[in-house]
Amino acid sequence: MALCGGEDYELLFTASPEKRKKIADLANSLNVLITRIGEILPSKEGIYVTKIDGENYSPSRLGFEHFR
């Protein structure tokens, strides 16, 4: 559905920093745009979002609960 279902989708994934070059090389060879949007830090760092202006904020909601 994500590839041909008629809606607009962007797929998200995580990968270790060691895989960054391999992923970039693969994306280039397939002519697929991949944009790095963040990083996962240890939980002791807390949960925050860095806005485009560089300011950090902590979201009041931490995701969507599908079965609530």
C-alpha positions as CSV (number, residue, x, y, z in Angstrom):
1,M,0.0,0.0,0.0
2,A,2.8,2.5,0.9
3,L,4.4,2.1,-2.6
4,C,1.3,2.2,-4.8
5,G,-1.9,2.8,-2.7
6,G,-2.6,6.3,-4.1
7,E,-1.8,8.2,-0.9
8,D,1.3,10.2,-0.1
9,Y,3.7,8.3,2.1
10,E,7.2,8.7,3.4
11,L,8.7,5.7,5.0
12,L,10.8,6.1,8.1
13,F,13.5,3.8,9.4
14,T,16.4,3.7,11.8
15,A,19.9,2.5,11.2
16,S,23.2,2.6,13.1
17,P,25.6,5.4,12.3
18,E,28.1,2.8,11.0
19,K,25.6,2.1,8.1
20,R,25.2,5.7,7.0
21,K,27.7,5.5,4.1
22,K,26.4,2.2,2.9
23,I,22.8,3.5,2.9
24,A,23.8,6.7,1.1
25,D,25.6,4.7,-1.6
26,L,22.6,2.4,-2.1
27,A,20.2,5.4,-2.3
28,N,22.5,7.1,-4.8
29,S,22.8,3.9,-6.9
30,L,19.0,3.5,-7.0
31,N,18.3,7.3,-7.4
32,V,16.2,7.3,-4.2
33,L,16.2,10.4,-2.0
34,I,16.8,9.6,1.7
35,T,16.8,12.4,4.2
36,R,18.3,12.0,7.7
37,I,15.9,13.7,10.1
38,G,17.4,12.9,13.5
39,E,19.1,10.5,15.8
40,I,18.2,8.2,18.6
41,L,20.0,9.1,21.9
42,P,20.3,7.2,25.2
43,S,17.1,7.6,27.3
44,K,19.0,9.6,29.9
45,E,19.2,12.4,27.3
46,G,15.4,12.8,27.5
47,I,12.9,13.2,24.6
48,Y,13.0,16.4,22.7
49,V,12.6,17.7,19.2
50,T,15.0,20.3,17.6
51,K,13.1,22.8,15.5
52,I,14.5,24.2,12.3
53,D,15.7,27.3,14.2
54,G,17.8,25.1,16.5
55,E,15.6,25.5,19.5
56,N,14.7,22.3,21.4
57,Y,11.3,21.5,22.9
58,S,9.8,18.5,24.7
59,P,6.5,17.3,23.1
60,S,3.5,17.0,25.4
61,R,2.3,13.9,23.6
62,L,4.7,11.1,22.8
63,G,3.0,9.4,19.9
64,F,-0.3,7.9,18.8
65,E,-2.0,5.1,20.6
66,H,-3.6,3.0,17.8
67,F,-5.8,0.9,20.0
68,R,-7.0,3.4,22.6
